């Protein structure tokens, strides 16, 4: 029985892959634009671009992303190719009423993720004013970026691209779920990645594209026809 409340309004959805690529490209372009003018604002712009990519890469909520520390990354013995960024410990997951924050471990699944995180930590983050603290995402004025800043930057990029207003920060989490399902990952693995207690909750978040459904149907139909025409088939 599905007993958890869905997060967000019914019209909220995941990014399509072209939308997500455009969003990330635009975020990267803002870093180059600001840096090209010789302004220091390129550091927070880089932070926000890396932050959005990390939220998508691990299927994180806003506060889960905001509260990450440098020490939350670790190795995965079964994923040595990811180096020091094979797992991510989420310490501030959504809590149930009357309970402390829910913790979970999320595995790195995409090859580009370690390079994105490492570039931020090793090359860019040290230039931030509050880089001496433990927070992965320090702000210009304090030790940790604020939720309002995440929302305003996300909305600015979305609106500049003319994307659907229904897209919000939480759409990055929906996209993580949807794109893993479309890539063929086991639904139970995806459920554990995002920390859902019930598979029905994960299903609510899954917004597979019509192209994915068409390809799935075509694969099943082709397999059925091939089996029917196979020599020696017993009617």
N, C-alpha and C positions, 0 to 999 in steps of 0.2 A: 504493500500500500504506500502510495506517495504521500508523505506527511509533512514534508518540508515546503516552506514558501519559496516560490521562484523569485530570483533577484531581478528586479527591473520590470518595466512595463511590457505588455504583450507585443508592442510594435518594435521593441528593441531586437537587434539582430546581429549576426556576425558580419565581418567584412567579407566581400568576395576577394579572391586572391589578387585580381587586378587593382581593386580598391586599396588593399593593404599595401601592395607594392608601391602604388602612387603615394600613399600616406607616408611610408618610410622614406621614399625618395625625396619627398618634399621636406621632411624633417632634416635629412642630410643636406639638402640644398640651402637650408637656412643657416646651417653652420658655416658653409662656404661663403655665403653672402655676407654674413656679419663679420667673419674673419677677414674677408677681402677688403672691408672698410677700415680695418685696423682697430676694431672695437673689442673690448673685453667680453662683450655679451656672447661671444661664440662659445665660451665655456659652459654656461647654463643651457645654451641651445644644444650643445653636444650631449650634455647630461640628459636632457629631455628626450633626445633622439634615441640614446642608448637605453633609457628607462622604458620607453614605449616598446622597443624591441624585446627587452627582457620580460616585460609583462606578458607579451604575446608568446615568447618562447617557452615560458613556464606556466601559462594559464593563470596568472595572478590577478587578484582583486586590487583595488587602489591602495588600501591600507597595507595589504601584504607586501606590495611593491615598495611603498614608502618606507616601511619599517625594516627593510633588509639591511644587514650589516655585512662588512667585508668578510667576516668569518663564517658566513652562512653557506659559502661554496665549499665543495669537497670533491674528492675523487670517487669514481665508480669503478670497482675492480672489473666489472663486466663491460665497461665502456672506456678503455684506456685511451682511446683516440681523443677523448675530451679533456685529458690532462687534469688540471686542478679544478675544472669546472664540470665535472660529471654529474654532480648532484647539487640540489639547492634545498636548504632547510628553511621552511616557512614557519616562523615562530608566532606570527600574529594572524593566524587564520580566523575565519568568521566563527565566533563563539555562539553556542546555544545559550538560551536565556538562563542566567544564573551560573554559567560555567566560565572558566578561564579561556583565553584564546586557544584555538585548536591548532596543534602543530602537525606538520606532515613533511615528508621528504619527496621532492619532485626530481625526476630524472631528466637529464638533458637528452633531447632527441634529435636536434638538428645540428648539422656540422658547423654552421656559421655562428652559432651561439657563443662558444668559447672565445673566438676572436673579437666579437663585439664587446663582451664583458671585459676581457683582458685589456683591450685598447683603452677603455674608459678608466680602469683601475690603475694601469701601469703608466699611461702616457698623459691622460687629460685630467683626471681627478686630482692629482697632486697640485695642480695650479689653482684649485678652488681655495677660497679664504679659510674655510672650515674643514680642510682636508685632514686635519690631525685627529678628528674624532672617528668613532667606529662606523658611522652611517655610510652606507654605500652611495647614497644620493644626497650629499650636503647641499644646502641652498646658499645663495649669495649673502644672506643675512643671518643665518643660523646653522645649527648642526645637522638639520634634516629638512628636506623639501616639504612643503605643505600640500595638503590635498587640494586646496583651492587653486594652487599654481598648476597642479596636474590637470585639473578640469579646464582651466582657462587656456592653457597651451594646447591641449587636445582640441578644444572647440575652435581655436584660432586656425589651426592647421586644417581641420575638417572643413570649416567654412571657406577658407581660402581656396580649397580644391573643389568647392561646390558639391561635396558629398552629402549623402542623406543625413538630415538632422537627427534621425533615429540612432545613428552611430554615436556611441559614447565610450568612455574609457573601458567600461565593462565589456564592450564589444571585442576587445582584444582577447579577453578570456573566452568568450564564445567562439572566437575564431580559432583559438588553440584547440578547443574541443572538436569543432567542425572539421578542421583541416587534418587532424589526426585520424578521425573516422574516415574521411575521404581517402587518406593515404593507406588505409587498410589496417590500422592499429586495432588490436582487440578492444572492444568496448569496456571490458573490465579494467584493462590497463589504463584507459583514458579516465575512467571513473576514479581510480586511485590517484592518478596524476593531479586531479583538481580537488580531491578531498571530499567527494560527495558520498554520503552514507547510502544513498539509494540510486540504482541505475536509472530510475524514472526521472530523477533530477537532471542527470547528465543528458538524458534524451530530450528534455525541454530545451537544453542549450544547443543541441545539434541542429544546425541550419544548412544541411547539405544542398548543394546547387542542383539545378535541373540537369546540368551536364553530367554530374556525378550519377544521378538517378538513371539517366539515359544509358551511360556506359555500364552501369550495374545490370540493368535490364538486358542490354545487348549481350553482355558476357554470359548471362544465364541462358538466354535464348539460343545463342550460338552453341553452348555446351549441350543443350538439350537436343538440338538438331544433329550435332556431331554424334551424340550417343545413339540417336535413332538410326543414323545411317551406318553405324559401325558394323562391319561384317560379323556374322555369327550371332547377331542380336536375336534373342528369343522374344517373340511377340506375346 
